[in-house]
């Protein structure tokens, strides 16, 4: 399928220009009032970019966020000989036959999602060498589910000197795969690989996240035959070839949820723009237990109004769960929003075993939090205070931003390169809502 360039003028542009040494300073205790334009979803953009490897035709992808993780994925695709032009948030990607099928440690060490190129490379070229991936240290998050699923499709794996080396004799062959855990990444990798496999692939216990659906919709635009995305059973009928596509990435539901929880912690009213009806409905549902927070969708779901309606909190008990439950990616932000609540709330983490590293940093600011295994109890205090703190992972860093907005005095957040993996222009968006926050190098 040939796609017209239309009226978009693409040009080369340097993505993500912040320094790894940057800090964010916050002068807190201010209500938030203003508008925030939500960026495209990080967790959709990365697999969609990887999926462009499945076709030799040009794809046009809109609403891609300017994040360090996206920049890394672009570098990976370029190392595989893809030609990429960027105009603001619009990407033009032309995949060409790679000069080699090796992706180095230097490129993948900072981002676990880099492993998503494995399925497309095996399906298209029958071989791949990918360094074991890095990313946030929030648990083991093994890649064995990816490997075992691709093995069932016919790939053979060896791990040598830190590299996963995989080969296919002939063509991948469709089969039935039941995941031991509803892994988002494994579901995406297997689904992409299966689009060019011979025959039918069925993924059971598949992840149901909206980002899975977004990837499936992009693949369908490329001509893939996929059924059941968003359910526990996904069916893929393999094709000999896929075409190029034009597609717009969904809004980032975790970014939107982070700003909503900022309002909960600081009070005020924020209008979230560039939303979708599905993302609005999801946030309204998961935040229903937060009685002090009002969420109202407008303009057919393209806008979500978030405001704090009550000064007093009602203690809550929430457990993180796979979609459509409360996301683990919002647990740290909710913890911060509850620091000045009334009474004691309880949060249980069911997805990752090491996702409480933000607790010690919040305690430096005066938080009263007790950790017992996979549960934390947050006893509200009248005031927390600014301090110098250190981000340890992506979502922990956003919890420290929320706490800094709530704290009296100056908060300095170090190692914000974690934050830049998933939040585009966060300090500027908060400034538009009246926050006293700025970045320094």
C-alpha positions in Angstrom: 0.0 0.0 0.0 1.5 3.3 -1.0 0.8 6.2 1.3 0.8 9.8 0.2 2.9 12.2 2.0 -0.1 14.7 2.1 0.7 18.2 3.5 3.1 17.2 6.3 6.6 18.5 5.7 9.0 16.1 7.3 12.5 17.2 8.3 15.4 15.9 10.4 15.2 17.0 14.0 17.1 16.1 17.1 14.9 14.3 19.6 15.2 14.6 23.4 17.8 17.1 24.3 17.8 17.2 28.1 21.0 16.2 30.1 21.4 13.2 32.3 22.7 15.7 35.0 19.5 17.8 35.1 17.7 18.5 38.3 14.1 19.7 38.9 13.5 22.3 41.6 10.0 22.8 43.1 8.7 25.5 45.4 5.5 23.8 46.7 2.2 24.4 48.5 0.3 25.9 45.6 -3.0 24.8 44.0 -3.0 23.8 40.4 -5.2 25.6 37.9 -4.8 25.4 34.1 -4.7 23.2 31.0 -2.4 20.3 30.1 -2.1 18.7 26.7 -1.6 15.0 27.2 1.1 13.5 25.0 0.9 10.4 23.0 1.4 7.1 24.9 4.9 6.0 25.6 3.8 2.4 26.1 2.0 2.5 22.7 4.7 4.4 20.7 7.5 2.0 21.5 5.9 -1.2 20.2 4.4 0.7 17.3 7.8 2.0 16.3 9.2 -1.5 16.6 6.4 -2.9 14.4 7.5 -0.7 11.4 10.2 -3.4 10.9 7.5 -5.7 9.7 7.1 -3.9 6.3 9.4 -2.4 3.7 6.9 0.3 2.9 6.7 3.8 4.5 4.7 4.3 7.7 3.5 7.7 9.0 3.0 7.8 12.8 1.4 10.8 14.5 1.3 12.0 18.2 4.6 10.4 19.2 6.0 11.9 22.4 9.4 13.4 22.6 10.9 11.2 25.3 14.3 9.6 25.9 12.9 6.1 25.5 11.4 7.1 22.1 14.8 8.6 21.1 16.5 5.3 22.0 14.0 3.3 20.0 14.7 5.6 17.0 18.4 5.0 17.4 17.8 1.3 17.4 15.8 1.4 14.3 18.4 3.6 12.6 21.1 1.1 13.6 18.9 -1.4 11.6 19.0 0.8 8.5 15.6 2.4 8.9 15.3 5.9 7.5 13.4 8.2 9.8 12.2 11.8 9.4 10.6 13.8 12.2 8.4 16.8 12.2 7.3 17.7 15.7 5.3 14.7 16.8 4.9 13.1 13.4 7.3 10.4 12.2 7.9 9.1 8.7 9.7 5.7 8.8 11.0 3.7 5.9 12.4 0.3 6.8 15.3 -0.9 4.6 17.1 -4.2 4.8 19.5 -4.1 7.8 23.2 -4.3 7.1 23.4 -6.5 10.2 20.8 -7.9 12.6 22.8 -7.1 15.8 21.5 -4.5 18.3 24.2 -3.6 20.8 24.3 -3.3 24.6 24.9 0.4 24.3 21.6 0.9 22.6 19.4 -1.3 24.8 20.9 -1.1 28.2 18.6 1.7 29.4 15.3 0.5 28.1 13.5 -2.8 28.5 11.1 -2.1 25.7 14.1 -2.4 23.3 13.5 -6.2 23.4 10.3 -5.6 21.4 12.3 -5.6 18.2 13.0 -9.3 18.6 9.7 -10.5 17.3 9.6 -8.3 14.2 13.2 -9.1 13.3 12.7 -12.9 13.6 9.4 -12.8 11.7 10.8 -10.7 8.9 14.4 -11.8 8.6 14.6 -15.0 10.5 17.6 -13.9 12.7 18.3 -11.5 15.5 21.0 -10.7 18.1 19.8 -8.4 20.9 21.6 -7.6 24.0 19.7 -8.4 27.2 17.7 -5.2 28.0 17.9 -2.8 30.8 15.4 -0.3 32.2 13.9 0.6 35.6 15.0 -1.6 38.5 11.5 -2.3 39.8 11.6 -6.0 39.8 13.0 -9.0 37.9 10.6 -8.6 34.9 12.2 -11.6 33.1 12.2 -11.9 29.3 11.6 -15.6 29.5 7.9 -15.2 28.5 9.0 -13.5 25.3 11.5 -16.2 24.5 9.3 -19.1 25.4 6.4 -17.7 23.2 8.7 -17.1 20.2 10.2 -20.6 20.7 6.7 -22.0 20.3 6.5 -20.2 17.0 9.7 -22.0 15.9 12.6 -19.7 16.9 15.7 -21.3 18.4 17.6 -19.3 21.1 21.0 -19.2 22.7 22.3 -16.7 25.2 26.0 -15.8 24.8 28.0 -13.0 26.4 24.9 -11.1 27.4 23.2 -11.4 24.0 20.0 -13.2 23.0 20.7 -14.8 19.7 17.8 -16.2 17.8 17.3 -18.0 14.5 14.4 -19.4 12.5 14.8 -22.3 10.1 12.5 -21.2 7.3 9.4 -19.3 8.5 7.8 -18.9 11.9 4.7 -21.2 12.2 1.5 -20.3 14.0 0.6 -22.2 17.1 -1.3 -21.9 20.4 0.6 -20.1 23.2 -0.6 -19.8 26.7 1.3 -17.2 28.8 2.0 -18.0 32.4 1.5 -14.4 33.2 -0.5 -11.7 31.3 2.7 -9.9 30.2 2.2 -6.8 28.1 5.6 -7.0 26.5 5.4 -10.7 25.7 1.9 -10.3 24.3 3.2 -7.5 22.0 6.3 -9.4 20.9 4.4 -12.6 20.1 1.6 -10.7 18.4 4.0 -8.8 16.1 5.9 -11.9 15.2 2.7 -13.9 14.5 1.6 -11.3 11.8 4.1 -12.8 9.3 4.1 -16.4 10.6 2.6 -19.2 8.6 -0.9 -20.2 9.7 -2.9 -19.2 12.8 -1.5 -18.1 16.2 -3.6 -18.0 19.3 -2.4 -16.2 22.5 -4.2 -17.2 25.6 -4.0 -15.3 28.9 -3.0 -12.3 26.8 -2.6 -8.9 28.3 -5.6 -6.6 27.8 -4.1 -3.1 28.2 -5.3 -0.4 25.9 -1.7 -0.1 24.5 -2.1 -3.7 23.3 -5.2 -2.6 21.4 -3.4 0.4 20.0 -0.6 -1.8 18.7 -3.1 -4.2 17.2 -5.0 -1.3 15.5 -1.7 -0.1 14.0 -0.9 -3.6 12.7 -4.4 -3.9 11.2 -3.7 -0.7 9.3 -0.6 -2.5 7.9 -2.9 -5.3 6.8 -2.5 -7.7 9.6 -5.4 -10.1 10.5 -5.8 -9.8 14.3 -8.9 -10.6 16.4 -9.7 -10.4 20.1 -7.3 -7.7 21.1 -8.3 -6.3 24.5 -9.4 -9.7 25.6 -7.6 -12.7 27.1 -7.5 -14.5 23.8 -5.9 -13.0 20.7 -6.0 -14.6 17.3 -3.6 -13.8 14.5 -3.8 -15.1 11.0 -0.4 -14.8 9.5 0.2 -13.0 6.1 3.0 -13.1 3.6 3.5 -9.4 3.6 2.4 -6.2 5.4 2.1 -2.7 4.0 2.9 0.7 5.3 0.4 2.6 7.4 -0.7 6.0 8.7 -1.7 6.0 12.4 -2.2 8.3 15.4 -0.9 7.1 18.8 -3.4 7.0 21.6 -3.0 9.5 24.6 -0.9 8.5 27.5 -3.3 7.3 30.3 -0.5 7.1 32.9 0.6 10.7 32.2 -3.0 11.8 32.4 -3.5 9.9 35.7 -0.3 11.5 37.1 -1.7 15.0 36.5 -5.0 14.0 38.0 -3.3 12.7 41.2 -1.3 16.0 41.3 -4.6 17.8 41.6 -5.6 15.4 44.4 -2.5 16.2 46.3 -2.4 19.9 45.7 -6.0 20.9 45.2 -7.2 22.9 42.2 -8.6 22.2 38.8 -6.9 21.0 35.6 -8.3 20.5 32.1 -6.6 17.5 30.4 -6.7 18.0 26.6 -5.8 15.6 23.7 -7.6 12.8 25.5 -9.8 9.9 24.2 -13.1 8.6 25.3 -11.6 5.3 26.4 -8.8 6.8 28.4 -11.3 9.2 30.1 -13.6 6.2 31.0 -10.6 4.2 32.4 -9.4 7.1 34.7 -12.9 7.8 35.9 -13.4 4.1 36.8 -10.0 3.6 38.6 -10.3 6.9 40.5 -13.9 6.3 41.7 -12.7 5.3 45.2 -11.0 8.7 45.6 -14.1 10.6 46.8 -12.3 13.9 46.9 -11.5 13.9 43.2 -14.0 14.7 40.5 -13.4 13.7 36.9 -15.7 14.8 34.1 -15.2 14.1 30.4 -16.2 16.8 27.9 -16.2 17.3 24.1 -16.9 13.6 23.3 -14.0 12.5 25.6 -11.3 14.6 24.0 -11.2 16.7 27.3 -11.2 15.6 30.9 -11.8 18.0 33.7 -10.2 17.1 37.0 -10.8 18.9 40.2 -10.6 18.4 43.9 -14.0 18.8 45.4 -13.4 18.0 49.1 -10.7 19.2 51.4 -10.9 16.0 53.5 -9.8 12.6 52.4 -11.6 9.3 53.1 -9.0 6.6 53.8 -8.8 4.0 51.0 -7.6 0.5 50.3 -6.4 -0.1 46.8 -4.5 -3.0 45.2 -2.7 -2.8 41.8 -3.9 -5.2 39.2 -3.6 -5.9 35.5 -5.9 -3.9 33.3 -8.7 -2.9 33.8 -7.6 -2.7 37.5 -5.6 0.0 39.2 -2.3 0.4 37.3 1.0 -0.4 39.0 2.3 2.6 37.0 0.1 5.0 39.1 0.8 3.4 42.5 3.8 5.7 43.4 1.9 8.8 42.4 -1.2 7.8 44.5 1.1 7.2 47.4 2.4 10.8 47.2 -1.1 12.2 46.8 -2.1 10.5 50.1 0.7 12.0 52.2 -1.4 14.8 53.6 -4.7 12.9 53.8 -6.9 12.3 56.8 -6.5 8.9 58.4 -4.5 5.9 57.2 -4.7 4.4 53.7 -3.4 1.1 52.5 -1.9 0.2 49.1 -0.9 -3.3 48.0 1.4 -3.9 45.1 0.6 -7.1 43.2 2.6 -6.6 39.9 6.2 -5.8 40.7 8.0 -7.0 43.9 10.3 -4.0 44.2 8.2 -1.0 43.4 8.4 0.8 46.7 11.8 2.5 46.3 10.2 5.9 46.4 9.1 5.3 50.1 12.5 6.1 51.6 12.7 9.4 49.6 9.2 10.4 50.6 10.1 9.8 54.3 12.9 12.4 53.9 10.1 14.9 53.3 8.2 13.9 56.5 5.9 11.2 55.1 4.6 8.6 57.6 4.7 5.4 55.7 5.1 1.8 56.9 6.1 -1.0 54.6 5.1 -4.6 55.3 5.9 -7.0 52.4 3.8 -6.0 49.4 1.7 -3.5 51.4 2.2 0.1 52.6 0.2 2.0 55.1 0.2 5.8 54.6 -0.8 7.8 57.6 -1.7 11.4 56.6 0.3 14.3 58.1 -0.5 18.0 58.3 2.6 19.0 56.4 5.5 17.6 54.5 8.6 19.6 53.8 10.9 20.2 50.8 14.1 18.2 50.7 16.8 17.0 48.3 15.6 13.6 47.0 16.7 11.1 44.3 14.6 9.5 41.6 15.1 5.7 41.4 12.8 4.8 38.5 10.3 6.4 36.1 7.1 6.4 38.2 9.0 6.9 41.5 10.3 10.1 40.0 6.8 11.5 39.3 5.8 10.7 42.8 8.6 12.9 44.1 7.4 15.7 41.8 3.9 15.4 43.3 5.3 15.4 46.8 7.4 18.4 46.0 4.3 20.3 44.8 2.6 19.5 48.1 5.6 20.3 50.3 6.5 23.5 52.2 9.8 24.9 51.0 12.2 23.9 48.2 12.4 20.3 46.9 15.3 19.2 44.6 14.7 16.1 42.6 17.9 14.5 41.3 18.4 11.9 38.5 15.4 13.2 36.6 16.6 11.3 33.5 14.2 8.6 34.9 11.4 11.1 34.6 12.3 12.0 31.0 11.8 8.4 29.9 8.0 8.8 30.2 7.0 12.5 30.7 7.3 15.1 28.0 7.9 18.7 29.2 6.5 17.9 32.6 7.9 21.0 34.3 6.5 23.3 31.5 3.1 21.7 31.7 3.0 22.2 35.5 4.2 25.8 35.1 1.1 26.3 32.9 -1.0 25.3 35.9 0.7 27.8 38.2 3.3 25.5 39.8 6.7 26.9 40.8 8.9 24.3 39.2 11.9 24.6 36.9 14.8 22.5 35.5 18.5 23.2 36.1 21.5 21.5 34.6 
